[in-house]
């Protein structure tokens, strides 16, 4: 598996992983390492929402998650355009 760190800050680590031999698309792994209580609750709400939505062509797919221990781990579909939050903030500044 080839991995590249895409983002690493105090509350989140995002790693892109790709396994060519298994013919898997790139995935993002998000690790919430030292998040505060509010950030953890946000992540848990996001997991619940993604679970309720299920598979949809216009929504990033969640392949799995681990919430029983810390760090919380999400395995998501890779989005080649990058971080949506950063993109939306850049549009707001224009």
MDAnalysis code that builds the backbone (N, CA, C; Angstrom):
import MDAnalysis as mda
import numpy as np

u = mda.Universe.empty(282, n_residues=94, atom_resindex=np.repeat(np.arange(94), 3), trajectory=True)
u.add_TopologyAttr("name", ["N", "CA", "C"] * 94)
u.add_TopologyAttr("resid", np.arange(1, 95))
u.add_TopologyAttr("resname", ["UNK", "UNK", "UNK", "UNK", "UNK", "UNK", "UNK", "UNK", "UNK", "UNK", "UNK", "UNK", "UNK", "UNK", "UNK", "UNK", "UNK", "UNK", "UNK", "UNK", "UNK", "UNK", "UNK", "UNK", "UNK", "UNK", "UNK", "UNK", "UNK", "UNK", "UNK", "UNK", "UNK", "UNK", "UNK", "UNK", "UNK", "UNK", "UNK", "UNK", "UNK", "UNK", "UNK", "UNK", "UNK", "UNK", "UNK", "UNK", "UNK", "UNK", "UNK", "UNK", "UNK", "UNK", "UNK", "UNK", "UNK", "UNK", "UNK", "UNK", "UNK", "UNK", "UNK", "UNK", "UNK", "UNK", "UNK", "UNK", "UNK", "UNK", "UNK", "UNK", "UNK", "UNK", "UNK", "UNK", "UNK", "UNK", "UNK", "UNK", "UNK", "UNK", "UNK", "UNK", "UNK", "UNK", "UNK", "UNK", "UNK", "UNK", "UNK", "UNK", "UNK", "UNK"])
u.atoms.positions = np.array([
    [0.860, -1.184, 0.000],
    [0.000, 0.000, 0.000],
    [0.893, 1.228, 0.000],
    [0.645, 2.128, -0.953],
    [1.347, 3.405, -1.006],
    [0.557, 4.422, -0.204],
    [1.234, 5.173, 0.698],
    [0.560, 6.178, 1.515],
    [1.259, 7.519, 1.391],
    [0.465, 8.592, 1.377],
    [0.969, 9.962, 1.388],
    [0.167, 10.747, 2.406],
    [0.851, 11.486, 3.303],
    [0.145, 12.343, 4.247],
    [-0.320, 13.585, 3.513],
    [-1.635, 13.843, 3.551],
    [-2.219, 14.993, 2.873],
    [-2.409, 16.165, 3.812],
    [-2.694, 15.882, 5.071],
    [-2.973, 16.926, 6.051],
    [-2.622, 16.379, 7.422],
    [-2.014, 17.205, 8.253],
    [-1.657, 16.774, 9.598],
    [-1.686, 17.990, 10.503],
    [-2.696, 18.074, 11.371],
    [-2.752, 19.182, 12.315],
    [-3.059, 18.628, 13.702],
    [-3.421, 19.494, 14.639],
    [-3.610, 19.068, 16.025],
    [-4.747, 18.084, 16.227],
    [-5.760, 18.128, 15.374],
    [-6.927, 17.288, 15.618],
    [-7.165, 16.234, 14.545],
    [-6.447, 16.315, 13.427],
    [-6.761, 15.411, 12.322],
    [-5.511, 15.082, 11.519],
    [-5.427, 13.832, 11.112],
    [-4.361, 13.394, 10.203],
    [-5.039, 12.706, 9.034],
    [-4.767, 13.179, 7.823],
    [-5.393, 12.616, 6.627],
    [-4.303, 11.987, 5.772],
    [-4.494, 10.723, 5.448],
    [-3.505, 9.976, 4.674],
    [-4.192, 9.377, 3.456],
    [-3.580, 9.552, 2.296],
    [-4.072, 8.935, 1.070],
    [-3.395, 7.575, 0.931],
    [-4.188, 6.547, 0.676],
    [-3.637, 5.201, 0.526],
    [-4.139, 4.589, -0.775],
    [-3.255, 3.857, -1.447],
    [-3.617, 3.244, -2.722],
    [-2.959, 1.877, -2.818],
    [-3.734, 0.884, -3.185],
    [-3.191, -0.458, -3.381],
    [-3.525, -0.906, -4.790],
    [-2.536, -0.831, -5.667],
    [-2.743, -1.131, -7.084],
    [-3.058, -2.603, -7.324],
    [-2.383, -3.499, -6.626],
    [-2.568, -4.928, -6.880],
    [-3.988, -5.398, -6.555],
    [-4.664, -4.716, -5.644],
    [-6.040, -5.086, -5.295],
    [-7.044, -4.322, -6.146],
    [-6.544, -3.496, -7.060],
    [-7.392, -2.700, -7.944],
    [-8.353, -1.807, -7.150],
    [-7.846, -1.238, -6.046],
    [-8.648, -0.352, -5.203],
    [-8.419, 1.090, -5.595],
    [-9.475, 1.893, -5.553],
    [-9.323, 3.325, -5.748],
    [-8.619, 3.910, -4.535],
    [-8.094, 5.118, -4.709],
    [-7.445, 5.774, -3.579],
    [-8.460, 6.054, -2.486],
    [-8.015, 5.949, -1.263],
    [-8.855, 6.188, -0.098],
    [-8.193, 7.212, 0.807],
    [-8.981, 7.933, 1.547],
    [-8.456, 8.791, 2.601],
    [-8.684, 8.096, 3.926],
    [-7.677, 8.109, 4.756],
    [-7.844, 7.630, 6.121],
    [-7.733, 8.853, 7.010],
    [-8.728, 9.120, 7.808],
    [-8.706, 10.278, 8.693],
    [-8.570, 9.796, 10.124],
    [-7.574, 10.289, 10.816],
    [-7.346, 9.915, 12.205],
    [-7.547, 11.145, 13.074],
    [-8.473, 11.093, 13.994],
    [-8.702, 12.187, 14.912],
    [-7.878, 11.865, 16.153],
    [-6.715, 12.496, 16.282],
    [-5.749, 12.099, 17.302],
    [-5.917, 12.836, 18.624],
    [-5.894, 14.147, 18.608],
    [-5.956, 14.897, 19.866],
    [-7.063, 15.936, 19.809],
    [-8.197, 15.542, 19.282],
    [-9.323, 16.463, 19.132],
    [-9.980, 16.728, 20.480],
    [-10.564, 17.926, 20.603],
    [-11.311, 18.229, 21.823],
    [-12.705, 17.605, 21.732],
    [-13.478, 17.737, 22.805],
    [-14.798, 17.096, 22.877],
    [-15.738, 17.551, 21.757],
    [-15.737, 18.837, 21.443],
    [-16.604, 19.365, 20.384],
    [-16.229, 18.777, 19.022],
    [-14.926, 18.703, 18.738],
    [-14.470, 18.129, 17.466],
    [-14.836, 16.645, 17.364],
    [-14.691, 15.924, 18.471],
    [-15.065, 14.507, 18.475],
    [-16.559, 14.326, 18.222],
    [-17.377, 15.175, 18.840],
    [-18.825, 15.108, 18.607],
    [-19.166, 15.418, 17.155],
    [-18.452, 16.381, 16.547],
    [-18.661, 16.699, 15.128],
    [-18.368, 15.486, 14.251],
    [-17.274, 14.791, 14.550],
    [-16.897, 13.613, 13.767],
    [-17.942, 12.510, 13.936],
    [-18.406, 12.303, 15.153],
    [-19.422, 11.272, 15.390],
    [-20.728, 11.602, 14.670],
    [-21.106, 12.891, 14.627],
    [-22.304, 13.298, 13.872],
    [-22.101, 13.066, 12.373],
    [-20.885, 13.358, 11.889],
    [-20.579, 13.128, 10.470],
    [-20.687, 11.639, 10.131],
    [-20.172, 10.789, 11.001],
    [-20.259, 9.341, 10.786],
    [-21.718, 8.901, 10.736],
    [-22.518, 9.406, 11.670],
    [-23.942, 9.052, 11.707],
    [-24.653, 9.505, 10.433],
    [-24.356, 10.723, 9.984],
    [-24.968, 11.251, 8.766],
    [-24.575, 10.422, 7.546],
    [-23.277, 10.101, 7.431],
    [-22.811, 9.319, 6.284],
    [-23.412, 7.915, 6.297],
    [-23.595, 7.351, 7.484],
    [-24.219, 6.034, 7.603],
    [-25.678, 6.097, 7.163],
    [-26.379, 7.148, 7.597],
    [-27.791, 7.310, 7.226],
    [-27.966, 7.549, 5.727],
    [-27.047, 8.321, 5.122],
    [-27.144, 8.615, 3.687],
    [-26.912, 7.383, 2.831],
    [-26.024, 6.521, 3.275],
    [-25.687, 5.346, 2.477],
    [-24.894, 5.751, 1.242],
    [-24.941, 4.926, 0.218],
    [-24.168, 5.191, -1.001],
    [-24.952, 6.120, -1.924],
    [-24.304, 7.209, -2.334],
    [-24.911, 8.178, -3.253],
    [-23.807, 8.719, -4.145],
    [-24.076, 8.874, -5.434],
    [-23.045, 9.294, -6.391],
    [-22.479, 10.680, -6.113],
    [-23.206, 11.544, -5.403],
    [-22.743, 12.908, -5.138],
    [-22.180, 13.103, -3.735],
    [-22.019, 12.016, -2.992],
    [-21.516, 12.095, -1.622],
    [-20.314, 11.170, -1.491],
    [-19.258, 11.671, -0.843],
    [-18.080, 10.842, -0.583],
    [-18.523, 9.621, 0.216],
    [-18.103, 8.454, -0.210],
    [-18.503, 7.212, 0.443],
    [-17.607, 6.917, 1.639],
    [-18.228, 6.513, 2.743],
    [-17.479, 6.047, 3.905],
    [-17.444, 4.527, 3.832],
    [-16.239, 3.961, 3.815],
    [-16.094, 2.513, 3.730],
    [-16.122, 1.855, 5.101],
    [-15.750, 2.615, 6.123],
    [-15.749, 2.056, 7.469],
    [-15.236, 3.062, 8.476],
    [-15.401, 2.725, 9.748],
    [-14.907, 3.592, 10.816],
    [-14.680, 2.768, 12.071],
    [-13.880, 3.309, 12.971],
    [-13.636, 2.702, 14.275],
    [-13.807, 3.803, 15.315],
    [-14.803, 3.663, 16.181],
    [-15.090, 4.692, 17.183],
    [-14.969, 4.170, 18.608],
    [-14.601, 2.932, 18.785],
    [-14.534, 2.339, 20.126],
    [-13.318, 2.769, 20.922],
    [-12.288, 3.225, 20.251],
    [-11.080, 3.660, 20.946],
    [-10.519, 4.878, 20.231],
    [-9.556, 5.514, 20.835],
    [-8.924, 6.683, 20.233],
    [-7.595, 6.261, 19.640],
    [-7.207, 6.759, 18.516],
    [-7.886, 7.780, 17.733],
    [-9.068, 7.199, 16.952],
    [-10.097, 8.027, 16.725],
    [-11.206, 7.642, 15.857],
    [-10.655, 7.562, 14.435],
    [-11.044, 6.533, 13.714],
    [-10.520, 6.330, 12.363],
    [-11.668, 6.206, 11.369],
    [-11.563, 6.940, 10.273],
    [-12.529, 6.853, 9.179],
    [-11.786, 6.423, 7.924],
    [-12.403, 5.590, 7.132],
    [-11.854, 5.241, 5.824],
    [-12.871, 5.722, 4.795],
    [-12.435, 6.697, 3.986],
    [-13.330, 7.385, 3.059],
    [-12.858, 7.246, 1.624],
    [-13.778, 7.458, 0.703],
    [-13.452, 7.533, -0.721],
    [-12.521, 8.724, -0.951],
    [-11.556, 8.561, -1.821],
    [-10.618, 9.639, -2.132],
    [-11.280, 10.682, -3.019],
    [-11.113, 11.947, -2.666],
    [-11.636, 13.060, -3.469],
    [-10.447, 13.780, -4.099],
    [-10.212, 13.617, -5.407],
    [-9.017, 14.175, -6.038],
    [-8.947, 15.695, -6.019],
    [-10.064, 16.384, -5.815],
    [-10.062, 17.848, -5.795],
    [-9.546, 18.442, -4.505],
    [-9.341, 17.634, -3.491],
    [-8.828, 18.126, -2.220],
    [-9.921, 18.393, -1.205],
    [-9.560, 19.151, -0.180],
    [-10.412, 19.444, 0.958],
    [-11.509, 20.438, 0.580],
    [-12.775, 20.051, 0.722],
    [-13.902, 20.909, 0.357],
    [-13.955, 22.163, 1.220],
    [-13.662, 22.039, 2.509],
    [-13.693, 23.191, 3.411],
    [-12.693, 24.259, 2.970],
    [-11.493, 23.849, 2.610],
    [-10.470, 24.792, 2.140],
    [-10.917, 25.452, 0.839],
    [-11.496, 24.676, -0.062],
    [-11.970, 25.209, -1.337],
    [-13.077, 26.243, -1.129],
    [-14.052, 25.924, -0.286],
    [-15.157, 26.858, -0.034],
    [-14.672, 28.147, 0.629],
    [-13.718, 28.039, 1.543],
    [-13.154, 29.245, 2.176],
    [-12.416, 30.106, 1.161],
    [-11.743, 29.480, 0.204],
    [-11.029, 30.259, -0.817],
    [-12.013, 31.012, -1.706],
    [-13.168, 30.421, -1.980],
    [-14.197, 31.108, -2.768],
    [-14.770, 32.299, -2.006],
    [-14.940, 32.142, -0.709],
    [-15.492, 33.208, 0.130],
    [-14.563, 34.421, 0.165],
    [-13.254, 34.184, 0.103],
    [-12.269, 35.266, 0.168],
    [-12.179, 36.045, -1.132],
    [-12.686, 35.496, -2.230],
    [-12.600, 36.172, -3.535],
    [-13.617, 37.266, -3.671],
])
